[in-house]
Amino acid sequence: MRYALKVQYIGKNYAGSQIQLRNGKEIETPTIQGELEKAISTLISGDTANNNRQFKTVFSGRTDRGVNSLGQTVHFDTDEPIVASKFVYQLNEILPNDISVSDLKVVDMKFHAQKSAKRRHYRYEFINRKCKNAFDGDLLRVKFDVNLERMQNALNYLTGEHDFSSFKSSGTLNPSKVCFIEKVQVQKLGDKVIIDIVGNRFLYNMVRTIVGTLLEIEGHDLPAEYMKQVLEACDRTKAGQTVSPYGLTLMNVIYNNGEKYEDIFSKTS
């Protein structure tokens, strides 16, 4: 049977979500996937020797070092019967404190966490305040005042289908640079600025570079149309810096259910 998990994690202590390879061999560095596979293998097979990972997982997508998740979707296969509530509880007892599973359900064998995904929702948060606060944590702090209306106008140029080459890092492996952005929104709650962006796919460091370009517009008092110029240039040197990963969170992954998109965990099994 195939099972889907909804996984939450704080990415600060991990080298990204997925196991790292070098010359075809696994690098011994902590990853979300590595910890999850060890926990599942321990729970199902009871084999903890040498930290064996007998059960392989497939993630909806890769998140980089330092990036968090509230809604990463992962699937794995097993012939062992699983009671969802019991399995989730026991799995969370085994996982490190900065990784947890919030839901589990049986899915069709045709379901694929990555290939079946239709939309991904990312959120970037930063602090907009001159003075630091002990509770800011690892969030980026922007000292100059930002103009929310201009930021939203700039972000609006990104909606629709475009070549996002200007916002990709050199580590992008997929040759396709075209993405469809369905929605993008900025809001401010107290001293915190929150940017939500929903799209079918995202290039390596794309969201963080978009935010960096927004901050360049704000920091240099540029017109919102500057974002359109950067987008159409298809040139990474025209965009802003890639900002810190610590404010970035994968909020949710949406799948196709008939005629509509939905969270597959909206109804528990």
Secondary structure, DSSP 8 states (H G I E B T S, - for coil): -EEEEEEEE-GGGSS-SS--EETTEE-----HHHHHHHHHHHHHH---GGG---S--EESS---TT-EEEEEEEEEE-SS---HHHHHHHHHHHS-TTEEEEEEEEE-TT--TTTTEEEEEEEEEEEE-SS--TT-TT--EE-S---HHHHHHHHHTT-EEEE-GGG--TT---S--EEEEEEEEEEEETTEEEEEEEES---TTHHHHHHHHHHHHHHTT--THHHHHHHHHT-GGGS-----GGGEEEEEEEEEETTEEE-TTSS--
